[in-house]
Amino acid sequence: MYLKKGFKILSLILASIIIFYFFYYSLFKEKKFNPKVMIGSQMPNLQSKTLYKNKVLSVANIVSNEKFVVNIFASWCAPCKIEHPVLMQLKNSKIKIIGINYKDSQKNAKAFIEKYQNPFEKVLIDSDGALSIQLGAFGVPETFLVDKNFKIIAKHIGPIDNKFVKKVINLK
């Protein structure tokens, strides 16, 4: 009887140590979705319905032979509200911005844009998150700088700032 109880306790301790080891090991394991993974890669030619015309468009239909920015946003995203004036700065600098509306209702997305102004050339609907996954996005907001050859040259996680705007404007 005593031996069975001791065996159970020892088994429980060993199982706990093994589980702890795997959790601890996974903390230091290199993650697949590193922000730099997409940098230097070709921009996928994302395709989806647009927010206002409900017409299917691809990124290549929106921009050609020029640098542009892709911004993933949502109406429910507080940091997206913070970065919105910076997006307007980019628009006023004649930089095309393609918006990807992430897991949001069309009604809420339109209300958000009407309230804070529209910096986007077009807004693609990403109701299930598939477009964002193709970009390797972690969440919202995320912003990608793409050169005229459709090569991703920068990725910014979180609200963009004036430093990002200068980087975009100074890109040749």
DATA-V545411 format. One record per residue. SS is DSSP state (@ for helix, = for strand, . for the rest). OMEGA is omega in whole degrees, 0 to 359 (999 if undefined). NEAR is the number of other C-alpha atoms within 12 Angstrom. Layout:
ss=SS omega=OMEGA near=NEAR
ss=SS omega=OMEGA near=NEAR
This chain:
ss=. omega=180 near=7
ss=@ omega=180 near=8
ss=@ omega=178 near=9
ss=@ omega=181 near=10
ss=@ omega=178 near=11
ss=@ omega=179 near=12
ss=@ omega=179 near=13
ss=@ omega=180 near=14
ss=@ omega=179 near=14
ss=@ omega=178 near=14
ss=@ omega=179 near=14
ss=@ omega=179 near=14
ss=@ omega=179 near=14
ss=@ omega=179 near=14
ss=@ omega=179 near=14
ss=@ omega=179 near=15
ss=@ omega=180 near=14
ss=@ omega=179 near=14
ss=@ omega=178 near=14
ss=@ omega=180 near=14
ss=@ omega=181 near=14
ss=@ omega=177 near=14
ss=@ omega=180 near=13
ss=@ omega=179 near=13
ss=@ omega=182 near=13
ss=@ omega=177 near=12
ss=@ omega=185 near=11
ss=@ omega=178 near=10
ss=. omega=180 near=12
ss=. omega=182 near=10
ss=. omega=180 near=14
ss=. omega=184 near=12
ss=. omega=174 near=17
ss=. omega=181 near=17
ss=@ omega=182 near=25
ss=@ omega=183 near=20
ss=@ omega=184 near=21
ss=. omega=181 near=29
ss=. omega=182 near=24
ss=. omega=179 near=19
ss=. omega=176 near=23
ss== omega=177 near=22
ss=. omega=177 near=34
ss=. omega=179 near=24
ss=. omega=183 near=24
ss=. omega=182 near=32
ss== omega=180 near=26
ss== omega=174 near=32
ss== omega=178 near=24
ss== omega=185 near=30
ss=. omega=187 near=32
ss=. omega=183 near=24
ss=. omega=179 near=15
ss=. omega=181 near=14
ss=. omega=180 near=16
ss== omega=178 near=21
ss== omega=172 near=23
ss== omega=179 near=24
ss=@ omega=180 near=32
ss=@ omega=176 near=24
ss=@ omega=185 near=19
ss=@ omega=181 near=28
ss=. omega=174 near=27
ss=. omega=175 near=17
ss=. omega=176 near=17
ss=. omega=176 near=22
ss=. omega=178 near=33
ss== omega=182 near=43
ss== omega=173 near=46
ss== omega=182 near=48
ss== omega=177 near=45
ss== omega=185 near=49
ss== omega=174 near=48
ss=. omega=180 near=38
ss=. omega=182 near=31
ss=. omega=185 near=21
ss=. omega=180 near=25
ss=@ omega=178 near=16
ss=@ omega=178 near=23
ss=@ omega=178 near=34
ss=@ omega=180 near=26
ss=@ omega=184 near=20
ss=@ omega=186 near=32
ss=@ omega=177 near=37
ss=@ omega=178 near=24
ss=@ omega=175 near=31
ss=@ omega=178 near=42
ss=@ omega=175 near=27
ss=@ omega=178 near=27
ss=@ omega=180 near=36
ss=@ omega=180 near=25
ss=@ omega=176 near=19
ss=. omega=177 near=18
ss=. omega=175 near=20
ss=. omega=178 near=32
ss== omega=179 near=36
ss== omega=174 near=39
ss== omega=178 near=41
ss== omega=172 near=45
ss== omega=182 near=48
ss== omega=191 near=44
ss== omega=173 near=36
ss=. omega=186 near=26
ss=. omega=175 near=26
ss=. omega=180 near=19
ss=@ omega=180 near=26
ss=@ omega=180 near=17
ss=@ omega=179 near=20
ss=@ omega=179 near=35
ss=@ omega=178 near=26
ss=@ omega=179 near=19
ss=@ omega=182 near=25
ss=@ omega=178 near=30
ss=@ omega=180 near=16
ss=@ omega=187 near=15
ss=@ omega=183 near=21
ss=. omega=185 near=20
ss=. omega=177 near=29
ss=. omega=191 near=32
ss=. omega=172 near=37
ss=. omega=174 near=29
ss== omega=176 near=35
ss== omega=177 near=40
ss== omega=181 near=45
ss== omega=179 near=38
ss== omega=187 near=33
ss=. omega=181 near=24
ss=. omega=178 near=17
ss=. omega=184 near=26
ss=@ omega=180 near=24
ss=@ omega=181 near=32
ss=@ omega=178 near=36
ss=@ omega=179 near=23
ss=@ omega=178 near=22
ss=@ omega=182 near=35
ss=. omega=183 near=31
ss=. omega=179 near=32
ss=. omega=185 near=26
ss=. omega=181 near=30
ss=. omega=348 near=37
ss=. omega=171 near=34
ss== omega=185 near=38
ss== omega=181 near=43
ss== omega=173 near=47
ss== omega=185 near=43
ss== omega=180 near=41
ss=. omega=185 near=31
ss=. omega=178 near=22
ss=. omega=180 near=22
ss=. omega=177 near=29
ss== omega=179 near=24
ss== omega=183 near=30
ss== omega=176 near=30
ss== omega=176 near=33
ss== omega=180 near=35
ss== omega=177 near=35
ss== omega=182 near=27
ss=. omega=182 near=27
ss=. omega=177 near=30
ss=. omega=182 near=37
ss=. omega=181 near=25
ss=@ omega=178 near=18
ss=@ omega=178 near=15
ss=@ omega=180 near=27
ss=@ omega=179 near=32
ss=@ omega=179 near=18
ss=@ omega=181 near=25
ss=@ omega=183 near=36
ss=@ omega=183 near=23
ss=@ omega=178 near=15
ss=. omega=180 near=19
ss=. omega=999 near=15
